Amino acid sequence: MKNLRLKSARALKDMSQEELAKAVGVSRQTINAIEKGDYNPTVRLCVAICRVLGVTLNDLFWDDGPQE
């Protein structure tokens, strides 16, 4: 599933994938893969991304799908 919340949060900070990648110590391709839903980041990377973007883990990575 695509992570449009990550892409949106990054855009609100006016950051490119490259800038975010450098800030958290990964490649631009990793950020792209996370946004496309092709890569499941570690908790450590999720936390680093959230800190840089000034959001919570729930804001970016919690699935708000229907609860059963």
Backbone torsions as a table, in degrees:
resi	resn	phi	psi	omega
1	MET	NA	133.1	-179.6
2	LYS	-64.2	147.1	177.1
3	ASN	-104.4	79.9	179.8
4	LEU	-71.6	-22.7	177.8
5	ARG	-67.7	-37.7	176.5
6	LEU	-64.8	-47.2	179.8
7	LYS	-59.6	-42.4	-179.9
8	SER	-66.0	-45.4	179.8
9	ALA	-62.9	-38.4	177.9
10	ARG	-65.1	-42.1	179.6
11	ALA	-65.6	-38.0	178.3
12	LEU	-62.5	-30.1	176.7
13	LYS	-87.9	1.6	-179.5
14	ASP	55.9	44.7	-180.0
15	MET	-112.2	140.2	172.9
16	SER	-81.8	167.3	174.3
17	GLN	-59.4	-39.2	-180.0
18	GLU	-62.6	-44.4	-179.6
19	GLU	-64.5	-43.4	177.9
20	LEU	-64.4	-43.1	179.6
21	ALA	-58.3	-46.1	179.0
22	LYS	-62.8	-39.3	-177.9
23	ALA	-65.6	-29.3	-178.6
24	VAL	-108.0	-0.7	173.5
25	GLY	81.0	34.0	175.7
26	VAL	-130.0	178.4	178.1
27	SER	-83.9	160.5	176.1
28	ARG	-61.5	-34.9	179.8
29	GLN	-62.6	-33.3	177.8
30	THR	-66.0	-45.2	178.1
31	ILE	-62.1	-43.5	178.3
32	ASN	-59.7	-44.3	-179.4
33	ALA	-64.6	-37.8	177.3
34	ILE	-64.1	-46.8	-179.3
35	GLU	-62.6	-35.3	-179.7
36	LYS	-80.5	-11.2	-178.6
37	GLY	82.5	16.1	-179.5
38	ASP	-92.4	-7.3	-176.8
39	TYR	-141.3	132.1	178.0
40	ASN	-99.9	105.4	-174.7
41	PRO	-71.0	157.8	174.9
42	THR	-68.8	161.8	177.1
43	VAL	-60.8	-39.5	179.7
44	ARG	-59.5	-43.9	178.8
45	LEU	-68.2	-40.1	177.0
46	CYS	-58.2	-46.1	179.7
47	VAL	-62.5	-43.5	179.4
48	ALA	-61.4	-43.4	178.6
49	ILE	-62.1	-45.0	179.8
50	CYS	-61.7	-41.2	178.9
51	ARG	-62.5	-44.5	-179.2
52	VAL	-64.6	-39.8	-176.6
53	LEU	-87.7	-8.6	177.7
54	GLY	70.7	37.6	179.1
55	VAL	-131.1	174.1	179.5
56	THR	-97.3	165.6	175.0
57	LEU	-58.3	-40.8	179.0
58	ASN	-61.3	-37.5	-179.6
59	ASP	-59.8	-39.1	-172.7
60	LEU	-104.5	-34.7	-166.5
61	PHE	-120.2	-3.2	-179.5
62	TRP	-88.1	128.2	179.4
63	ASP	-79.8	117.9	-178.9
64	ASP	-91.2	26.8	-178.8
65	GLY	-64.8	171.6	-178.3
66	PRO	-61.8	139.7	178.4
67	GLN	-94.0	140.6	-178.7
68	GLU	-106.3	NA	NA
